[in-house]
Amino acid sequence: MKKLLLIIFCFSLFLFSCGSKSDTTADGEKIIKVWSQASPEIAEGIITKQMIEKFNEKYKGQYKAEVEFIARGGAGSGFDDKVNAAITANELPDVLHIDGPNVATFAENGIIVPIGDYYTQEELDSFDPSIIAQGTYKEQLWALGYINSAVVLFYNKDIFEKAGITPANGFDDVWTWDNLYDALVKVKEYDPNILPLDMHLNEWTEWLIYGLLPFVQSADTQNKGVVSPDGLEVVGYLDSQATREAFKFIQKLVQEKLTSISPAQYVFNTGNAAMLLYGTWEIENLKKNYTNLNWGYMPYPRYHQGEIKGPMGSWTFGVTSSSKNPEIAAELIKILCSEEASLEMASQSGNLPVHKLSENDTSPYSEGGEYYLAMQQTLLYGTPRPITPVYQYLSYQFQAAIQAIISGQDVDKVVDDMTQKVEKELSVYRK
């Protein structure tokens, strides 16, 4: 939490600072600086460099983009630490890497500027609607993603056949919580030594809100959300009946030993679990390293009276308030988040592209491809995490609440406590 407090403190200092220094090359080209949290050795970094080169070719003689890759983590040397220090010293780059759910925090505190006016409606319409929603705050677009993600329900085909379980074929017969529960019971009855479902409940990380919040969102049949539309209130939203029902369902699965709070590593991949609720990035791991496993996947389960809600989102690029050339910085983001860049990054990472597919697309994300169902889930049902300036704090409290309820604590008390803590944190933004 120290990092979060430091960021908020630095935001207030930033509001009283002026623009960044102007830099040019020896040839008189204006330098457009980019900071990325990606490693330059992996696909994400390599493709980012390739897109930077494309930009530099297009604007040769006028502008030159330079990217600095800064690894996340590390005492005083990580990406977050450098961003915090740059906010204080007013030395932010023109284009900044921002994790999708943190866009509202940066926007609310004046660290980035709206970029929607730099794009045509046709350009924006080419993106997955959930990517636009992720980067939108107070009805303005602040950032664009270059890669997307999804969580699906993997299943062991052999165990399903032996236990007499029929998987969902798609969205028309997507499983409800009741279908999921019944299937888990069947697995337990078939073989008590097989874990019915791995939900990665042992990960006290962003995974817990990213991967499990759709249980709450699907039970929210009125689509109120877990925060108010302006992102500044949670009482009456986060403490809704939907949150309580979702938490009680997850707790029930734990208490009946239908899932585990400490699953063995790769328990599904090794054939010792019937189902796995996890991200599509696991597909490549299964294909390359677990070739004997007979598996498939289904859409994310929905509340019996609710809609399908799918996890989505990843890192984005935004233009900082320090940039002397916001319009050209936005042009650079167009290239960094282009269909070409997104498809290439997705294909090498096991994630999903951010653009809608053309009718003639033959990629793995098109009909018949192994990522098609996951791609359709994000396009049709992708739901961003809460859009609020205190997202990091809300995420931490949500993670703590999940840990509390799976350890057996009273759900209503946990939900009320979580809500009051987040509400108190938001109060400073309502003054």
C-alpha positions as a printed NumPy array, in Angstrom:
array([[  0.   ,   0.   ,   0.   ],
       [  2.986,   2.311,   0.36 ],
       [  3.249,   2.501,  -3.411],
       [ -0.38 ,   3.541,  -3.734],
       [ -0.005,   6.276,  -1.14 ],
       [  3.151,   7.516,  -2.828],
       [  1.389,   7.681,  -6.183],
       [ -1.491,   9.696,  -4.715],
       [  0.941,  12.035,  -2.969],
       [  2.903,  12.523,  -6.141],
       [ -0.279,  13.244,  -8.101],
       [ -0.982,  16.27 ,  -5.919],
       [  2.511,  17.589,  -6.532],
       [  2.145,  17.074, -10.248],
       [ -0.929,  19.264, -10.478],
       [  1.178,  22.292,  -9.574],
       [  4.001,  21.571, -12.017],
       [  4.569,  22.789, -15.558],
       [  5.421,  21.021, -18.83 ],
       [  8.261,  18.642, -19.584],
       [ 11.599,  19.522, -21.123],
       [ 11.783,  19.76 , -24.905],
       [ 14.244,  17.325, -26.515],
       [ 15.412,  17.105, -30.099],
       [ 17.863,  14.942, -32.029],
       [ 21.009,  16.286, -33.713],
       [ 18.969,  16.384, -36.929],
       [ 16.322,  18.566, -35.332],
       [ 13.718,  15.826, -34.923],
       [ 11.491,  16.22 , -31.878],
       [ 11.866,  13.249, -29.559],
       [  8.741,  11.436, -28.428],
       [  9.587,   9.42 , -25.334],
       [  7.84 ,   6.158, -24.472],
       [  8.086,   4.175, -21.227],
       [  7.111,   0.531, -21.279],
       [  7.002,  -2.027, -18.468],
       [  7.63 ,  -4.846, -20.941],
       [ 10.918,  -6.667, -21.222],
       [ 12.749,  -5.869, -24.49 ],
       [ 13.62 ,  -9.554, -24.917],
       [ 10.065, -10.912, -24.998],
       [  7.535, -10.661, -27.832],
       [  5.793,  -7.645, -26.331],
       [  9.033,  -5.655, -26.173],
       [ 10.292,  -6.816, -29.564],
       [  7.05 ,  -5.905, -31.319],
       [  6.89 ,  -2.555, -29.504],
       [ 10.351,  -1.752, -30.895],
       [  9.192,  -2.754, -34.374],
       [  6.206,  -0.407, -34.126],
       [  8.474,   2.383, -32.885],
       [ 10.605,   1.882, -36.004],
       [  7.497,   2.118, -38.21 ],
       [  6.593,   5.415, -36.553],
       [ 10.118,   6.738, -37.042],
       [ 10.081,   5.826, -40.729],
       [  6.758,   7.595, -41.216],
       [  7.826,  10.779, -39.428],
       [ 11.511,  10.823, -40.372],
       [ 12.876,  14.364, -40.248],
       [ 10.079,  15.572, -37.937],
       [  9.78 ,  13.276, -34.963],
       [ 11.692,  10.375, -33.497],
       [ 10.204,   8.011, -30.902],
       [ 12.477,   6.478, -28.292],
       [ 11.321,   3.682, -26.001],
       [ 12.723,   2.84 , -22.587],
       [ 11.896,  -0.566, -21.149],
       [ 11.666,  -0.551, -17.354],
       [ 11.092,  -3.828, -15.552],
       [  8.389,  -3.918, -12.893],
       [  9.43 ,  -4.526,  -9.281],
       [ 12.764,  -4.123,  -7.587],
       [ 13.545,  -1.812,  -4.678],
       [ 13.591,   1.695,  -6.068],
       [ 14.301,   0.531,  -9.599],
       [ 10.953,  -0.831, -10.795],
       [  8.554,   0.679, -13.282],
       [  6.123,   1.975, -10.636],
       [  8.967,   3.546,  -8.67 ],
       [ 10.28 ,   5.367, -11.721],
       [  6.823,   6.644, -12.626],
       [  6.337,   7.948,  -9.082],
       [  9.685,   9.739,  -9.15 ],
       [  8.985,  11.198, -12.596],
       [  5.64 ,  12.584, -11.452],
       [  7.373,  14.379,  -8.595],
       [ 10.149,  15.742, -10.806],
       [  7.838,  16.431, -13.756],
       [  9.896,  14.202, -16.028],
       [  7.278,  11.881, -17.432],
       [  7.614,  10.699, -21.047],
       [  5.144,  11.595, -23.787],
       [  3.605,   8.113, -23.89 ],
       [  3.203,   6.027, -20.757],
       [  2.338,   2.371, -20.189],
       [ -0.666,   2.126, -17.815],
       [ -2.371,  -1.016, -16.578],
       [ -5.969,  -0.931, -17.837],
       [ -7.824,  -0.706, -14.503],
       [ -5.551,   2.141, -13.346],
       [ -6.48 ,   4.503, -16.193],
       [ -9.112,   6.311, -14.094],
       [ -6.569,   7.011, -11.345],
       [ -4.157,   8.635, -13.779],
       [ -6.961,  10.557, -15.495],
       [ -8.576,  11.836, -12.292],
       [ -5.245,  13.171, -11.068],
       [ -4.2  ,  14.926, -14.257],
       [ -1.341,  12.617, -15.195],
       [ -2.718,  11.808, -18.646],
       [ -4.875,  13.733, -21.115],
       [ -7.962,  12.706, -23.131],
       [ -7.055,  11.301, -26.548],
       [-10.441,  10.607, -28.122],
       [-10.374,  13.756, -30.267],
       [ -7.228,  12.536, -32.025],
       [ -9.028,   9.528, -33.516],
       [-11.845,   9.206, -36.025],
       [-14.96 ,   7.305, -35.02 ],
       [-14.087,   4.706, -37.637],
       [-10.694,   4.144, -36.007],
       [-12.271,   3.725, -32.573],
       [-15.027,   1.463, -33.909],
       [-12.386,  -1.03 , -35.051],
       [-11.568,  -1.825, -31.408],
       [-13.26 ,  -4.396, -29.198],
       [-15.91 ,  -2.33 , -27.303],
       [-14.54 ,  -3.546, -23.954],
       [-11.135,  -2.019, -24.777],
       [-12.768,   1.362, -25.378],
       [-14.76 ,   0.977, -22.145],
       [-11.593,   0.118, -20.211],
       [ -9.889,   3.33 , -21.343],
       [-12.925,   5.582, -20.812],
       [-13.481,   7.675, -17.681],
       [-16.063,  10.424, -17.198],
       [-17.196,   9.937, -20.813],
       [-13.752,  10.638, -22.279],
       [-11.199,   8.237, -23.777],
       [ -7.835,   8.403, -21.995],
       [ -5.93 ,   5.298, -23.09 ],
       [ -5.957,   2.464, -25.613],
       [ -4.986,  -1.15 , -25.124],
       [ -2.882,  -3.136, -27.56 ],
       [ -3.691,  -6.586, -26.201],
       [ -6.707,  -8.16 , -24.505],
       [ -7.298, -11.15 , -22.281],
       [-10.023, -13.557, -21.231],
       [-10.791, -16.177, -18.584],
       [-12.55 , -19.375, -19.606],
       [-13.514, -22.676, -18.01 ],
       [-11.108, -25.392, -19.12 ],
       [-12.267, -28.993, -18.737],
       [-10.811, -32.495, -18.987],
       [-12.734, -34.279, -21.739],
       [-11.894, -37.748, -20.475],
       [-13.072, -37.043, -16.929],
       [-16.239, -35.407, -18.247],
       [-17.077, -38.453, -20.336],
       [-16.504, -40.876, -17.473],
       [-18.428, -38.731, -14.987],
       [-21.341, -38.217, -17.392],
       [-20.937, -34.439, -17.753],
       [-21.911, -32.567, -20.912],
       [-19.938, -29.353, -21.512],
       [-21.459, -26.188, -22.923],
       [-21.04 , -25.857, -26.678],
       [-21.016, -22.08 , -26.704],
       [-22.995, -19.094, -25.521],
       [-26.453, -20.469, -26.263],
       [-26.101, -23.148, -23.604],
       [-23.477, -21.496, -21.381],
       [-23.345, -23.002, -17.906],
       [-25.062, -21.31 , -15.001],
       [-23.67 , -21.481, -11.455],
       [-26.136, -24.328, -10.848],
       [-24.784, -26.245, -13.858],
       [-21.254, -25.705, -12.607],
       [-22.126, -26.836,  -9.093],
       [-23.902, -29.97 , -10.324],
       [-20.95 , -30.877, -12.534],
       [-18.493, -30.424,  -9.658],
       [-20.574, -32.73 ,  -7.468],
       [-20.594, -35.344, -10.236],
       [-16.804, -35.208, -10.443],
       [-16.504, -35.683,  -6.682],
       [-18.874, -38.649,  -6.81 ],
       [-17.006, -40.171,  -9.753],
       [-13.562, -39.939,  -8.118],
       [-13.007, -38.187,  -4.756],
       [ -9.252, -38.07 ,  -5.489],
       [ -9.78 , -35.698,  -8.412],
       [-10.066, -31.987,  -7.641],
       [-13.332, -30.845,  -9.27 ],
       [-12.196, -27.253,  -9.945],
       [ -9.024, -25.195,  -9.658],
       [ -9.765, -21.465,  -9.359],
       [ -6.217, -20.435,  -8.372],
       [ -7.52 , -19.286,  -4.996],
       [ -3.992, -19.515,  -3.62 ],
       [ -2.92 , -16.524,  -5.725],
       [ -3.259, -13.411,  -3.552],
       [ -2.675, -11.149,  -6.524],
       [ -4.642,  -9.098,  -9.036],
       [ -5.913, -12.457, -10.287],
       [ -8.511, -12.624,  -7.501],
       [-10.411,  -9.547,  -8.691],
       [ -9.626,  -9.992, -12.38 ],
       [-10.616, -13.648, -12.458],
       [-13.44 , -13.748,  -9.903],
       [-15.195, -10.361, -10.103],
       [-17.395, -11.585, -13.023],
       [-19.228, -13.797, -10.524],
       [-20.35 , -10.545,  -8.881],
       [-20.952,  -8.755, -12.18 ],
       [-23.104, -11.58 , -13.541],
       [-25.232, -11.669, -10.364],
       [-25.735,  -7.895, -10.724],
       [-28.922,  -8.283, -12.77 ],
       [-29.612,  -4.519, -12.654],
       [-26.135,  -3.724, -14.041],
       [-25.466,  -1.204, -11.283],
       [-21.785,  -2.114, -11.037],
       [-19.638,  -2.316,  -7.919],
       [-18.899,   1.423,  -8.037],
       [-21.154,   4.36 ,  -8.897],
       [-21.177,   5.628, -12.508],
       [-18.77 ,   8.44 , -11.59 ],
       [-16.493,   5.979,  -9.782],
       [-16.67 ,   7.907,  -6.506],
       [-19.049,   5.807,  -4.352],
       [-19.257,   2.143,  -3.403],
       [-21.968,   2.087,  -0.727],
       [-25.018,   0.614,  -2.407],
       [-22.826,  -0.905,  -5.135],
       [-19.931,  -2.951,  -3.779],
       [-22.041,  -4.124,  -0.836],
       [-24.931,  -5.204,  -3.064],
       [-26.792,  -8.488,  -2.893],
       [-24.879,  -9.535,  -6.011],
       [-21.547,  -9.345,  -4.176],
       [-22.937, -11.279,  -1.235],
       [-24.402, -14.023,  -3.421],
       [-21.209, -14.388,  -5.45 ],
       [-19.045, -14.549,  -2.33 ],
       [-21.364, -17.107,  -0.722],
       [-21.226, -19.263,  -3.853],
       [-17.418, -19.201,  -3.9  ],
       [-17.351, -19.946,  -0.168],
       [-19.737, -22.869,  -0.696],
       [-17.444, -24.402,  -3.307],
       [-14.549, -24.226,  -0.849],
       [-16.511, -25.575,   2.116],
       [-17.809, -28.539,   0.111],
       [-14.289, -29.239,  -1.185],
       [-15.365, -28.684,  -4.773],
       [-12.42 , -26.332,  -5.192],
       [ -9.244, -25.811,  -3.193],
       [ -7.61 , -22.886,  -1.407],
       [ -4.222, -24.554,  -1.918],
       [ -4.285, -26.527,  -5.172],
       [ -1.18 , -28.333,  -6.344],
       [  0.672, -26.498,  -9.093],
       [ -0.641, -27.407, -12.538],
       [ -3.16 , -29.788, -10.977],
       [ -5.408, -29.514, -14.039],
       [ -2.575, -29.79 , -16.563],
       [ -1.398, -33.054, -15.002],
       [ -4.865, -34.615, -15.203],
       [ -5.659, -34.38 , -11.493],
       [ -8.428, -31.766, -11.755],
       [-11.561, -31.867, -13.867],
       [-11.824, -28.125, -14.475],
       [ -9.709, -24.976, -14.391],
       [-10.965, -21.392, -14.317],
       [ -8.079, -19.433, -15.776],
       [ -6.799, -17.187, -18.531],
       [ -6.426, -18.077, -22.189],
       [ -2.669, -17.64 , -21.853],
       [ -2.76 , -21.188, -20.427],
       [ -3.702, -22.565, -23.855],
       [ -0.156, -22.324, -25.192],
       [  1.206, -24.012, -22.066],
       [ -1.256, -26.881, -22.46 ],
       [ -0.45 , -27.314, -26.143],
       [  3.317, -27.28 , -25.754],
       [  3.906, -28.992, -22.439],
       [  0.895, -31.232, -21.77 ],
       [  0.286, -32.919, -25.099],
       [ -1.293, -36.017, -23.522],
       [ -4.065, -34.04 , -21.849],
       [ -7.423, -34.223, -23.644],
       [ -8.938, -30.826, -22.882],
       [-11.397, -28.22 , -24.105],
       [-12.825, -24.988, -22.779],
       [-16.184, -23.294, -22.27 ],
       [-17.318, -19.69 , -21.68 ],
       [-17.224, -18.166, -18.212],
       [-20.252, -19.437, -16.166],
       [-23.111, -17.016, -15.51 ],
       [-25.54 , -16.373, -12.671],
       [-28.776, -18.273, -13.349],
       [-30.74 , -15.032, -13.869],
       [-27.837, -12.936, -15.087],
       [-25.818, -12.23 , -18.194],
       [-22.436, -13.642, -19.138],
       [-19.653, -11.389, -17.867],
       [-16.119, -12.08 , -19.015],
       [-12.841, -10.844, -17.534],
       [-10.87 ,  -8.701, -19.958],
       [ -8.177,  -6.076, -20.214],
       [ -4.462,  -5.562, -19.992],
       [ -1.899,  -2.788, -20.311],
       [ -2.646,   0.377, -22.275],
       [ -0.83 ,   3.422, -23.614],
       [ -1.776,   6.979, -22.655],
       [ -0.469,  10.471, -23.449],
       [  0.874,  12.285, -20.401],
       [  0.105,  15.85 , -19.407],
       [  3.827,  16.557, -19.759],
       [  3.874,  15.947, -23.501],
       [  4.576,  18.973, -25.661],
       [  3.221,  17.093, -28.655],
       [  0.061,  15.274, -27.524],
       [ -1.374,  14.929, -31.025],
       [  1.718,  13.225, -32.437],
       [  1.986,  11.125, -29.258],
       [ -1.554,   9.937, -29.952],
       [ -0.469,   9.096, -33.517],
       [  2.277,   6.934, -32.056],
       [ -0.295,   5.124, -29.903],
       [ -2.279,   4.379, -33.075],
       [  0.71 ,   2.452, -34.378],
       [  1.51 ,   0.786, -31.032],
       [ -2.118,  -0.369, -30.78 ],
       [ -2.615,  -1.15 , -34.46 ],
       [ -4.223,  -4.34 , -35.699],
       [ -0.84 ,  -5.519, -36.976],
       [  0.851,  -5.028, -33.602],
       [ -2.028,  -6.492, -31.605],
       [ -2.378,  -9.639, -33.716],
       [  1.34 , -10.324, -33.55 ],
       [  1.537,  -9.776, -29.788],
       [ -1.539, -11.896, -29.171],
       [ -0.266, -14.783, -31.286],
       [  2.991, -14.911, -29.342],
       [  1.568, -14.478, -25.836],
       [ -1.585, -16.578, -25.804],
       [ -3.721, -13.485, -25.273],
       [ -6.26 , -11.831, -27.558],
       [ -6.065,  -8.977, -30.083],
       [ -7.934,  -5.744, -29.368],
       [ -9.465,  -5.203, -32.797],
       [-12.616,  -6.691, -34.276],
       [-11.91 ,  -9.342, -36.879],
       [-12.514,  -8.801, -40.571],
       [-14.851, -11.135, -42.468],
       [-11.912, -12.732, -44.259],
       [ -9.793, -13.246, -41.148],
       [ -8.197, -16.69 , -40.935],
       [ -6.345, -16.257, -37.643],
       [ -6.885, -18.553, -34.612],
       [ -9.353, -15.925, -33.344],
       [-11.75 , -16.41 , -36.262],
       [-14.539, -18.981, -36.472],
       [-13.154, -22.474, -36.13 ],
       [ -9.937, -21.268, -34.507],
       [ -8.866, -22.354, -31.045],
       [ -9.239, -18.842, -29.625],
       [-12.54 , -18.081, -31.365],
       [-14.784, -18.735, -28.362],
       [-12.586, -16.635, -26.068],
       [-12.45 , -13.848, -28.656],
       [-16.235, -13.831, -28.969],
       [-16.555, -13.743, -25.194],
       [-14.564, -10.504, -24.994],
       [-16.323,  -8.968, -28.008],
       [-19.816,  -9.785, -26.742],
       [-19.465, -10.   , -22.969],
       [-16.095,  -8.5  , -21.992],
       [-16.548,  -6.422, -18.814],
       [-13.843,  -4.082, -17.481],
       [-12.817,  -4.056, -13.863],
       [-14.266,  -1.17 , -11.773],
       [-13.499,   2.252, -13.221],
       [-12.579,   4.356, -10.199],
       [ -9.639,   6.547,  -9.126],
       [ -9.004,   4.231,  -6.155],
       [ -8.892,   1.033,  -8.159],
       [ -5.621,  -0.224,  -6.642],
       [ -7.026,   0.109,  -3.151],
       [-10.335,  -1.495,  -4.135],
       [ -8.446,  -4.382,  -5.745],
       [ -6.415,  -4.951,  -2.588],
       [ -9.535,  -4.944,  -0.408],
       [-11.34 ,  -7.299,  -2.805],
       [ -8.396,  -9.696,  -2.683],
       [ -8.398,  -9.531,   1.129],
       [-12.157, -10.169,   1.171],
       [-11.796, -13.271,  -1.006],
       [ -9.098, -14.588,   1.296],
       [-11.359, -13.933,   4.283],
       [-14.447, -15.669,   2.915],
       [-12.59 , -18.746,   1.664],
       [-11.105, -19.093,   5.159],
       [-14.663, -19.285,   6.5  ],
       [-15.387, -15.768,   7.733],
       [-18.941, -14.403,   7.627],
       [-19.664, -13.122,   4.129],
       [-21.947, -10.243,   5.124],
       [-19.44 ,  -8.916,   7.645],
       [-16.573,  -9.225,   5.16 ],
       [-18.527,  -7.406,   2.422],
       [-19.576,  -4.582,   4.76 ],
       [-16.017,  -4.164,   6.052],
       [-14.562,  -4.113,   2.532],
       [-17.111,  -1.547,   1.383],
       [-16.55 ,   0.811,   4.316],
       [-12.793,   0.779,   3.795],
       [-13.073,   1.598,   0.085],
       [-15.75 ,   4.236,   0.757],
       [-13.433,   5.982,   3.215],
       [-10.639,   6.001,   0.637],
       [-12.993,   7.539,  -1.942],
       [-14.182,  10.289,   0.403],
       [-11.143,  12.456,  -0.374],
       [-12.19 ,  12.584,  -4.035],
       [-15.661,  13.874,  -3.209],
       [-14.512,  16.988,  -1.354]])
